[in-house]
Amino acid sequence: LQKKAYEPHTDRNPQTAMLIVTTMHEGEGGETVFWPASIMLEGPTQSLRSGLKPDILSIIDRWKELNYEEKLRVWRELEIWNILDPKEGESSYPPVAVIRPEAGTLLIFNGRDQVHAVRSFEPSSPDRVRLTVPANYYTNAVPEVPDPEFNKQIGVGK
């Protein structure tokens, strides 16, 4: 039995807390993986820009001026999950942390700038589960803004 991984992404909120409820045994997977925040802050490297559409390249040239939604558009166009965690070979962006789930651990991070993912979970027995409780925190500077398209993608709302 293999559970699907949660692809590399950033959160819409500036602060994320994730309480890990279950412990995963070594080799079961389910690790939370973090990549450098510079991926969102500095943008794609030169080597990733070849073959991109001109409209995306013009956006990358203004990276420091972009808002969060524009940066996400670029990374979606680049299919970030294939770049960060390729099916074969090494990533040009090695992770900065790989955390195996251990019950009682509380991870607090900048969800908006910190690219993170969950590796696939292959339980040692059918009754094993991976359980975390994520909490999203917004601020006055970054209030929650509904995104119907995103909600549709994750199966929330209509």
C-alpha positions, 0 to 999 in steps of 0.5 A: 500500500503506497500513499501519494505524496503532497507535491512541493508548494507554498501556503497562501498564508504567511505563517504555518504551524503543523503539529505532527500527531503520529510517528513514522518508522524509518523507511516508511516515508511521509517526511516533510521536506523543505527547500531554501526560501530563496526559491520564492524570494530570488526566483528561478535560476538562469538554467531554468529559464531556457524554453520558457514562454516570453510572457513568463520570462518578462515576469521573471525579469521583474521577480522582486516586484512581483506579488505572491500570486504572480510568483506562484504563476511562474512556478506553476508554469515551471512545474516546480514539483518536477524541478525540486523533486525529479523522478530521476536524477538530482534536483538543482535545488537540494532540500535544506531539511527533511523531517521524519514525522515524530508525534508531538513535534510542532513545525512553525515556518513561513508558509508563504515563502518556504517551499515544502512537500510531503514524501510518499508514505509506505506504511509497514502495516495497513493500520499505520497512518500519517496524521498532521494538523496544519494551522494557517495564520494570516496577518493584517499585512497579509489577510486571507483572500479566497481563491475559488480556483485553488479551492476547486483544485484541493476539493474545498467548496463548490 
